């Protein structure tokens, strides 16, 4: 488990920068925890504090039962062997081949040659780079370079894996493959993974929980499902909006600018039921579907549907109550409120 207690970080200089402000987080063992924010929000500073590449100005950080903010340099070097780190730009040694890049932490620990050979081979097989031992970084694709970075982070059998924008330099298909590998790492090694990103799609596809950081503060936190389906802060709503459309598209607003319409939110198995067809048969109304989308969050479907209703007001009210009684959230919306 990782616990961050009242952590603040101030950078002194010509301008005093308060990068982190009273951060409190609890990350459970085996969890994949995402931290999202815009550039300059403090997310990179926070993840660097977790392995004390940056020292907090105030507060405490616990990895398991050990407070790493109180460790001396020797104790910290030993502790860092159990903290793997993956970087945005891979941080590979260009003059070393794949084998030596991955083996470097073991060389630094003084492991024997046969131990290094066995461990590096095992890890390269795991990340899908068997046969690339003698290749140099300059001959690898971006995805392969990141797999080397992941292998290097895993070679010391860490308990924690910190990912600093691990996919932001990759194309979408490669990002998907790297996220699948990280999910495999989490499952098979039971690693606690902390991932920072500015891409909400990465949070959606990989993480169990998410915290939103803005101007050095955690402004929202929860399970990925809860945060995506019910974002509380404007910044979170904007991040969620980049992943799936939960507002009526702007090109449709003019056509319904004076209309009252409804947003139906289907969660879980409700997203796959033909409820509106049933309602149309049961009540004397007709639906005009303006826009709809369905996505999957943590193996559960989540759908948005925007409609107007044609028919008698009383029948419309009955239909709405019937839909609500069947577990669908209904929000009445005025288009010109957007």
Steps between C-alpha positions, in 0.01 A plus 500: 500500500609856431392780731562867430430713805477879485777528240597840366787599273635851457771587248700804606658730246440833333136401515372286784294213353260306721490185286310274744256611766402269785465181294333201665464168317463134589588247230421140587729206437458360150302802378555687175462863601494782246583865564385736227554867448604760246861605449626686805233357730758326722454138397865441401619658824267274696619177339863606547429551867380138526857374452665815632648618176346813649485550874170637631517832679242373749315178574565128507500220241465135599573202279351215697594558863814696418510878497734573211511874576709420810752266332864596467682468166621144561157382616337675205727329246397162640130596499514620140583146388134425573375801302500465121476812283388537138562828318332684214813511283624154600837618649694216337876499459552538123847343512374185676299220342164380629653237726737743670231768539275254682787346696638833625313499836623146565859597419468786749377255764804281439310195379699209360519454123285186488237669716492798265475280191211298641302798629538718192397215269191437714398865498559549126284196429229647722491838324513346152858589406654155478758508221566874536777463760776631271302780334580862582237763589552684172373195311182460709152642454348722769293214633803271517699768683225532758493122543873516574423770756234280658736201504769708669250616762391141570839333512556570872160352596352827629187536711404832341507624142490874431413607145575856396298570182597152382289512181490867399785457247328203332241465223150372594554138397834479680344666804233229504766228493704661778189538718421132447854416611464717812173323582682168463779628728247600763321166487795261483744687725232646732671837470350821628512737201482879519458664161496869419360624172312782331301249291165397647478208254805346673324533837185341356679207340739408782431642844289389796493840666586855398590828664474831317770754585469870422736780606673265745183377670296181475159630398317171438564132569316170471457184299533545126135403460372753754717785377414441134128457551456781753785754479460776758751765396512691173857387430395137546199548276730641232734200527208258482363684198819417306421128530131483426229744410277570799355823366299571190740578214530868414382451142163375629443770758368760256231262375366447853594836651147571618409142583487302818669165471620221721825324570457132586794340680515122470736325742605135503264250341241772440711626208410190300124484561241613240327720757401787271335264254294356784406847626383611155266202484372547854439878485362728231826683432784499249871547559715716276854380566749785456822333603625193683819329608603191695841433650643242739641588841661233715320227304162675546312679220404864541270673253369850433194568287360843414135510392197722461150367566199548274162446660259602773672648807333257739604203288853640484514531879378143542760378253780683682393353835488153343853542363628620837332208676703268276831633630578764239604847616309776321614861482287774349718736297449833327727523196582867539636437849823361345 
